[in-house]
Amino acid sequence: MSRRTFLIAAAGVAVTLAAGCASKSPQEEAAKRREIDSKSEAALTRLYTQSPGSRELAQKARGVLVFPAVAAGGLIVGGEYGEGSLRMANRTVEYYKMASASIGLTAGAQSKSVILMFMTQDALDKFRTSNGWTAGVDASVAMMKQGAEAGIGTMTAQTPVVAYVSTNSGLMADVSVQGSKISKLE
């Protein structure tokens, strides 16, 4: 890989991650939170339509973390960033951001929705009290296939966190949440 290609890819990742760090006025923050809530609701509606059993699973979850649009991209060096809401009893209680960076076999760009369902109170409590939570490190995460019959079975009953990932647009090989760091949106 040429130095120029590397620098362009690294700059793209930096711009994506920096987009979530800019400070805004209280009015802009409130508008952003309303937009996150609206998009989160739409992502959940789409999930419930496309995946039989997901609504029942969400109703049994202690909390549902919805990232309606996680932008990911890269060429050898990659990154992703998205903002979402933690919902409990069908209402938003907190806002979060998801970010990751990678080096390796990465090529493409996509937007995906990520929905994490915390099935146990212990998993939800650990998530909410953490200072940055990493999927696959801080909790075991079961990936559910969107569009397939995803009823509540033995696997989901024993897994503290269940994840649904759905591509919104673009093409990229990776639809995992492993290694993504999630922290409160300040």
C-alpha positions in Angstrom: 0.0 0.0 0.0 1.4 3.4 -0.9 1.9 6.1 1.7 -0.6 8.3 0.0 -3.4 5.7 0.1 -2.6 5.1 3.8 -2.8 8.8 4.6 -6.1 9.2 2.7 -7.7 6.3 4.5 -6.4 7.5 7.9 -7.7 11.0 7.3 -11.1 9.5 6.4 -11.2 7.6 9.7 -10.1 10.6 11.7 -12.8 12.8 10.1 -15.5 10.2 10.8 -14.5 9.9 14.4 -14.0 13.6 14.9 -17.6 14.3 13.6 -18.9 12.9 16.9 -16.6 15.1 19.0 -17.6 18.6 17.9 -19.3 20.8 20.6 -22.8 22.1 19.8 -25.3 24.6 21.4 -28.0 23.2 23.7 -30.6 23.7 20.9 -28.4 21.8 18.5 -27.9 19.0 21.1 -31.7 18.8 21.7 -32.4 18.6 18.0 -29.7 15.9 17.6 -31.3 13.9 20.4 -34.8 14.2 18.8 -33.3 13.0 15.5 -31.6 10.0 17.2 -34.9 9.1 18.9 -36.8 9.3 15.6 -34.3 7.3 13.7 -34.0 4.7 16.5 -37.8 4.3 16.5 -37.7 3.7 12.7 -34.8 1.2 13.0 -36.8 -0.8 15.6 -39.9 -0.7 13.5 -37.9 -2.1 10.5 -36.4 -4.8 12.7 -39.8 -5.9 14.0 -41.1 -6.1 10.4 -38.1 -8.0 9.1 -37.3 -10.4 12.0 -40.1 -12.5 13.4 -39.7 -12.8 17.2 -37.6 -9.7 17.6 -40.4 -7.7 19.1 -41.0 -10.4 21.7 -37.3 -10.5 22.5 -37.2 -6.7 22.9 -40.1 -6.8 25.3 -38.2 -9.3 27.5 -35.0 -7.3 27.3 -34.0 -5.1 30.3 -32.8 -2.4 27.9 -32.5 -2.0 24.1 -29.6 0.1 22.7 -30.3 1.3 19.2 -27.8 2.7 16.8 -29.9 3.5 13.7 -27.0 4.6 11.4 -23.4 3.5 12.1 -21.2 4.7 9.2 -18.3 2.4 8.5 -15.6 2.6 5.8 -12.0 2.1 5.0 -9.3 0.7 2.8 -6.9 -1.4 4.8 -7.4 1.2 7.6 -11.0 1.4 8.6 -13.3 3.0 11.2 -16.9 3.4 12.2 -19.0 5.8 14.1 -22.6 6.1 15.1 -24.9 7.6 17.8 -27.8 5.9 19.4 -30.2 5.7 22.3 -30.7 3.3 25.2 -34.4 2.5 25.6 -36.0 1.0 28.7 -39.8 0.5 29.0 -40.2 2.0 25.5 -38.6 5.3 26.3 -35.1 6.8 25.9 -33.1 7.0 29.1 -29.5 7.8 27.8 -27.6 8.5 24.6 -24.4 6.7 23.4 -21.8 6.6 20.7 -20.2 3.6 19.0 -16.8 3.8 17.5 -14.0 1.5 16.3 -10.9 1.5 14.2 -9.2 -1.3 12.4 -6.2 -2.2 10.3 -6.3 -5.2 8.1 -8.5 -6.7 5.4 -11.0 -3.9 5.2 -12.4 -2.5 2.0 -15.7 -0.6 1.3 -18.2 1.7 3.0 -21.6 1.1 4.5 -24.2 2.3 6.8 -25.7 -0.2 9.2 -28.1 -0.2 12.1 -27.0 -2.0 15.3 -29.5 -3.0 18.0 -28.2 -4.5 21.2 -30.7 -6.1 23.6 -29.6 -6.5 27.2 -31.4 -9.7 28.3 -30.2 -9.7 32.0 -30.3 -6.9 34.6 -26.6 -7.7 35.4 -25.5 -7.1 31.8 -27.5 -3.9 31.6 -26.1 -2.6 34.9 -22.5 -3.5 33.9 -23.0 -1.6 30.6 -24.5 1.5 32.2 -21.8 1.8 34.9 -18.9 1.1 32.6 -16.6 3.8 31.4 -16.6 2.6 27.8 -18.0 -0.9 27.0 -16.6 -3.1 24.3 -18.8 -5.7 22.6 -17.3 -9.2 22.9 -14.9 -8.1 25.6 -17.2 -6.8 28.4 -20.1 -9.2 27.6 -20.8 -12.2 25.4 -22.9 -11.0 22.5 -25.1 -13.4 20.4 -25.5 -12.2 16.8 -29.1 -12.8 15.5 -29.7 -13.0 11.8 -32.1 -10.3 10.7 -34.9 -11.6 8.4 -34.6 -15.2 9.7 -36.9 -16.7 12.3 -35.3 -15.4 15.5 -37.6 -16.6 18.2 -36.5 -16.9 21.8 -34.6 -20.1 22.1 -32.1 -21.6 24.5 -29.2 -19.5 23.0 -30.9 -16.2 23.6 -32.2 -17.2 27.0 -28.7 -17.8 28.2 -26.9 -14.9 26.5 -26.7 -11.6 28.3 -26.7 -9.5 25.1 -28.4 -10.2 21.8 -27.4 -8.1 18.7 -29.1 -7.5 15.4 -27.0 -5.8 12.7 -28.7 -4.7 9.4 -27.0 -3.0 6.5 -28.7 0.2 5.6 -26.7 0.9 2.4 -23.3 0.2 0.9 -21.2 -2.9 0.7 -18.7 -4.2 3.3 -17.9 -7.7 4.4 -18.0 -7.1 8.1 -21.4 -7.0 9.9 -20.0 -7.6 13.4 -20.1 -5.5 16.5 -17.1 -7.3 18.1 -14.5 -4.8 19.2 -16.8 -1.7 18.9 -16.4 0.6 21.9 -19.6 2.1 23.2 -19.6 5.1 25.6 -22.0 7.7 26.8 -22.7 10.6 24.5 -21.9 13.8 26.4 
